[in-house]
């Protein structure tokens, strides 16, 4: 009798377990493929520029010190070319920032942007895509006491010394 009771209990338990599983498990809706407008994997952020190049060939007038000078001042003559230091998109063209004169700001990726100040003339407009070495402005003295380019490199919004980046050390 003991083995009959055990077999009966085992059968009841198995039936009850199967019933619980059947009641509590709801089938998943059929899977549909993603619409073609949604990428299957998230897009990769743009890579950091491989290297920045010097935006003008003239001699350095003053260097980055982090307080009084947030970049490099490069000497030149009126109309000398100013080139994009790296590939990017123009995010600002104007003269509203006091002390910078006519200026261009290029965003290279989510980390870096460069600023080119005191231009005599600007050859690009906001939202333009520029390539490294492309002429974007001409040197002048707008907002300055002499003809020069004031060049800044900003990393996550903070001015950094551009020279190690221009020489390939960073």
C-alpha positions in Angstrom: 0.0 0.0 0.0 2.8 2.2 0.7 4.2 2.0 -2.9 0.6 2.5 -4.3 0.2 5.7 -2.2 3.7 6.9 -3.4 2.8 6.3 -7.0 -0.5 8.0 -6.7 1.0 11.0 -5.0 3.8 11.2 -7.6 1.1 11.1 -10.4 -1.0 13.8 -8.7 2.1 16.0 -8.2 3.2 15.6 -11.8 -0.3 16.5 -13.0 -0.5 19.5 -10.7 3.0 20.7 -11.8 2.1 20.4 -15.5 -1.2 22.3 -14.8 0.6 25.1 -13.0 3.2 25.4 -15.8 0.4 25.5 -18.4 -1.6 28.1 -16.5 1.3 30.4 -15.7 3.3 30.4 -18.9 2.0 32.8 -21.6 3.3 32.4 -25.1 5.5 35.3 -26.4 4.2 37.3 -29.3 5.8 36.5 -32.6 9.1 38.3 -33.2 9.1 40.9 -36.0 12.3 42.1 -37.7 13.4 45.7 -36.9 12.3 48.4 -39.3 15.1 49.2 -41.8 15.2 52.8 -40.4 16.5 51.6 -37.1 20.0 50.2 -37.1 20.5 46.8 -35.5 23.6 48.1 -33.6 24.0 51.6 -32.3 26.2 53.9 -34.4 29.8 54.2 -33.4 31.0 57.7 -32.3 33.3 59.4 -34.7 36.9 58.6 -34.0 39.2 61.1 -32.5 41.3 63.0 -35.0 44.5 61.1 -35.8 46.5 64.3 -35.5 45.9 68.0 -35.5 48.0 70.2 -37.9 49.2 73.7 -37.3 46.5 76.0 -38.7 49.0 78.7 -39.9 52.7 78.6 -40.8 53.9 81.7 -39.0 56.0 81.9 -35.9 54.4 81.6 -32.4 53.9 84.9 -30.7 52.6 83.6 -27.4 52.0 80.2 -25.9 49.3 78.5 -23.9 49.5 79.3 -20.2 46.0 78.3 -19.1 45.2 81.6 -17.5 46.0 84.6 -19.7 46.3 82.7 -22.9 44.1 79.7 -23.6 45.7 78.9 -26.9 48.5 79.9 -29.3 48.9 83.2 -31.0 50.5 82.8 -34.4 51.9 85.7 -36.4 51.2 86.4 -40.1 50.2 88.9 -42.6 46.8 90.1 -43.6 45.1 87.5 -45.9 47.5 84.6 -44.9 45.5 81.3 -45.0 44.1 79.8 -41.9 43.4 76.0 -42.3 41.3 73.5 -40.4 43.5 71.7 -38.0 41.5 68.4 -38.4 38.3 67.2 -40.1 35.1 68.4 -38.5 31.9 70.5 -38.8 31.7 74.3 -38.4 29.6 75.0 -35.4 30.1 78.8 -35.0 31.0 81.7 -37.3 30.8 85.2 -35.9 32.2 88.0 -33.9 29.9 88.0 -30.8 32.6 86.7 -28.4 34.4 89.6 -26.9 38.1 89.7 -27.5 38.1 87.1 -30.3 37.1 89.2 -33.3 35.9 87.3 -36.3 36.0 83.6 -35.3 35.3 80.1 -36.5 34.8 77.1 -34.2 35.1 73.6 -35.6 33.8 70.6 -33.8 35.8 67.5 -34.5 33.9 64.9 -32.4 32.3 64.8 -29.0 35.6 65.5 -27.3 37.5 68.0 -29.4 36.8 71.4 -30.9 39.1 74.1 -32.3 38.7 77.9 -32.4 40.3 80.3 -34.9 40.1 83.9 -33.9 40.9 87.4 -35.3 40.2 86.5 -38.9 40.1 89.2 -41.6 37.6 87.1 -43.6 35.8 83.8 -43.0 35.4 81.4 -45.9 33.0 78.8 -44.3 29.6 79.0 -42.8 28.0 77.1 -39.9 27.2 73.4 -40.5 29.8 73.2 -43.3 31.9 70.0 -43.2 35.6 70.9 -43.4 38.6 68.7 -44.1 42.1 68.9 -42.4 44.2 71.5 -44.3 41.2 73.2 -45.9 41.4 77.0 -46.0 38.6 78.2 -43.7 39.6 81.9 -43.1 42.2 84.5 -43.8 44.4 86.1 -41.1 43.6 89.5 -39.8 43.5 91.7 -36.7 39.8 91.8 -35.9 39.5 92.3 -32.1 43.4 92.3 -31.8 46.2 94.8 -31.6 48.1 93.2 -34.5 47.6 90.6 -37.3 47.6 87.2 -35.8 45.7 84.0 -35.5 44.6 83.0 -32.0 44.1 79.2 -32.0 42.5 77.2 -29.2 42.1 73.5 -28.8 39.4 72.4 -26.3 39.0 68.9 -24.9 35.5 68.3 -23.4 35.0 72.1 -23.3 38.3 72.9 -21.4 41.1 74.7 -23.1 44.3 72.5 -23.4 47.8 73.3 -24.6 47.6 72.7 -28.4 51.3 72.2 -28.9 51.5 68.6 -27.9 48.6 67.8 -30.2 50.1 69.7 -33.1 53.4 67.9 -32.7 51.8 64.5 -32.5 52.7 63.9 -28.8 49.0 63.4 -27.9 
